[in-house]
């Protein structure tokens, strides 16, 4: 199984995310991660999807998504030509005497995580990094009781300023 990350620019209309995820469901394609948010142009939403499958399936995903009415553009975000980040919130149960050790790990240059909440018996840590770095942090924290994890999925952009696509809604008839 291979993994590809797609950046999709869509017209910011009601139900567009549902139509895209519905296509994946109807075709039996797997979505590993999906994020969406409005861009600098409020008429455009950027959706980042990480999908898994063989070469044929991944090619079909790109072709099928590009045919959807609200889709203005779809490109693959290749790892070496893109920047990816994911946000994770991690709730860890810990005794007050364990806090300094956990905080020292979060403060390292390797992780650059932040403690965003402290309670009597735990901490909530916020971390923005690559998925692999978050996985490494979670592995390091496995000595503690992880109570909850919330991960956003990745957001990504291609590096540089070449090949930036902005839809011309007049030409597209939108």
HELIX and SHEET records of a PDB file:
HELIX    1   1 UNK A   16  UNK A   27  1                                  12    
HELIX    2   2 UNK A   55  UNK A   66  1                                  12    
HELIX    3   3 UNK A   79  UNK A   81  5                                   3    
HELIX    4   4 UNK A   96  UNK A  106  1                                  11    
HELIX    5   5 UNK A  131  UNK A  140  1                                  10    
HELIX    6   6 UNK A  141  UNK A  143  5                                   3    
HELIX    7   7 UNK A  169  UNK A  172  1                                   4    
SHEET    1   A 4 UNK A  30  UNK A  38  0                                        
SHEET    2   A 4 UNK A  44  UNK A  53 -1                                        
SHEET    3   A 4 UNK A   2  UNK A  11 -1                                        
SHEET    4   A 4 UNK A  71  UNK A  76 -1                                        
SHEET    1   B 4 UNK A 114  UNK A 119  0                                        
SHEET    2   B 4 UNK A 122  UNK A 129 -1                                        
SHEET    3   B 4 UNK A  82  UNK A  93 -1                                        
SHEET    4   B 4 UNK A 145  UNK A 158 -1                                        
END                                                                             
